[in-house]
Amino acid sequence: MKQQSLVALSALMFSSSVFANGEFEPNKKECVNVGKEITRVSSEMDTAKSGIQKSWLKRQLGALKTKRTSCSMKGFEANKPELAKL
C-alpha cells in the first residue's frame, strides 16, 4: 500500500508538470499513440485500488483526451484503439 502511494504520488508530480504547462504542440509523432495511451490509462483506472492513484489516472485521462482533441483540430489523426473495445 505504501509503495503504491509513493508510485502514484511520483507519477502525479511528473504528470502535473508535463500536462499542466499547456505547451503541447500537436504533430504527427506526438499524436500517433494518444489513443493507445487513453486505452491503457482507462484499463489501469478500472483496476486501480487507491483513491490517490484513481485521482491521478483520471487527471491523466482528461489531459490525454484534451491532447487527442488538439491533434484532431490540427489535422493529425490520433489512433483510436479504444473503439475496438466496443
N, C-alpha and C positions, 0 to 999 in steps of 0.2 A: 504494500500500500504506500509506504513512504517513498519507495523507488518510483512508482507510477506518478506520484505527486511531483517529485523532482523533475521527471521527464516532461510532464505536462507544463510545469512552470517554466522550464528552459525553453520549450517549444513556443510557449506563449510569448516570452520575451523576444525570441527570434522573429516570430511571425508579426508581432506588433511593429517591429522596426522595418520589416520588409514590406508589409501591406499598408501600413498607415502613412507611409511617406507620400503616397499618391503620385509617384513619379513613374508609373508604369506606362511605357510607350509601346503599343502593340506592334509586333512584327511577326512574320511567318514563323520564325523559330520559337518565339515566346508563346504563340497561340496554338501550336500544333498539339500539345498534350494537355491542354486545360481540361478537356472533357474526361480524360483518364484520371486526372487528379481529383475532379469532382466525384467520380465514381469511387475512387479509393477512399477519400475522406468520408463520403456518405456511408460506406460499409464499415469504416472504422468507428464512426459515430454510433452505428447500430450496436456495436459490441463494446463500446466504452463503458466502464463501470463507475468511474469517479465523476463527480459533478464538475470539477475543475477541467478535466480532460474533455468532457462533453461541451463545456462552455468554449474552450479553446477551439475545438473542432467546428463548432457552429460558426464562430467568427471566421475561421479559415474558409469554410464553405461559402459564406457570404462574400468574402474577398475574391474567391475563385469565380463565383457567378458574375461578379462585377467585372472581373477580368475577361470572362467569356463575352459579356456584352460589349466591352470595349473592342475586343477582337472583331466581333461581328460588325460593329459600327464602322470600323476602319477597313472592312472588306476582307479580313482574314478569317478563314473557316477554322473554328475550333472543333476538333474531333469530338463526337458526341456518343461515346460508347454507352452512356447511361440509357440511351434509347433502346439499346439491345436488350436490356433487362426487362423491358415491358413486354 
